[in-house]
Amino acid sequence: MEHLPKKIHQNGISYTLVGDYYIPDLKLPEESRPIGRWGRMHKAFLQEHRPGQYNVLLLSGKLWTYLADLNEQAADRLGKNACTSHKIEARDLYNLVLKDIQELAAQAMKDADAFYQRLSSWMERRYLVDASQTEKERKRLEARNQEIDGMFLSLYTDKAKGILTEQRFMKLTAALEQEQESNQKRLHDLAVMQSRADAQESEVRTFIMEIRRYSAIEVLDEEVLNRLISKILIGEVKKVDGQKVQEVRIVYNFVGEIPEIAT
């Protein structure tokens, strides 16, 4: 039988051999310092622009210390500090994310077509609400732009008749042109959003293909996090019926946040 090393180190995380499996050496964070305003701002930056680094720090238990250090450095310069309750034990978070991936992969492996239908139905309902609101906003903006076109003609007529001075005409039309340009930009953004919604079928199938790759996953590493997860959102600790609860939202690549889908 091949002798396995007691400890290994991969992708920035150390593992210890326990039985037939390698378990990540995640120490429960003892950090109690607040991350403050500057830590929260940098956390948002990491989530948006450095998701790989953010996820590795988060699951290794180093995120809180990293952000607390950064906040103290900024506080030393600016003399400001703050507190927050967005904290969760690294091992608990690691296990939660791993379990979620395992469950989704199991559903995809059991019946890919059925899983596709359930996930697509969820995304269609989500986009249906967005599509309704988008269509309403699109019609409002287009109607307003038509109204502005009529106002341009009216102002030009008044100028031609000598009712408006050249200076007054230029001032009024400049404001209308700015509004119309803003409306056109928003209409373009809405069209892009609608196009993304239309592409959901391809995105769902891509996600299923990716999640099926990890049907036997036992360990999380940076590669898995980068391939599957866009960001992890941790809510504040709240008391519900006397119990402390904390919401953790996992936003996956291609499909976003996935609710519990009955099998």
Secondary structure, DSSP 8 states (H G I E B T S, - for coil): -----SEEEETTEEEEEETTEEEE--------S--HHHHHHHHHHHHHH-HHHHHHHHHHT-HHHHHHHHHHHHHHHH-----------HHHHHHHHHHHHHHHHHHHHH-HHHHHHHHHHHHHHHHHHHHHHHHHHHHHHHHHHHHHHHHHHHHHHHHHTTSS-HHHHHHHHHHHHHHHHHHHHHHHHHHHHHHHHHTHHHHHHHHHHHHHTTTT-----HHHHHHHEEEEEEEEEEEETTEEEEEEEEEETTTEE------
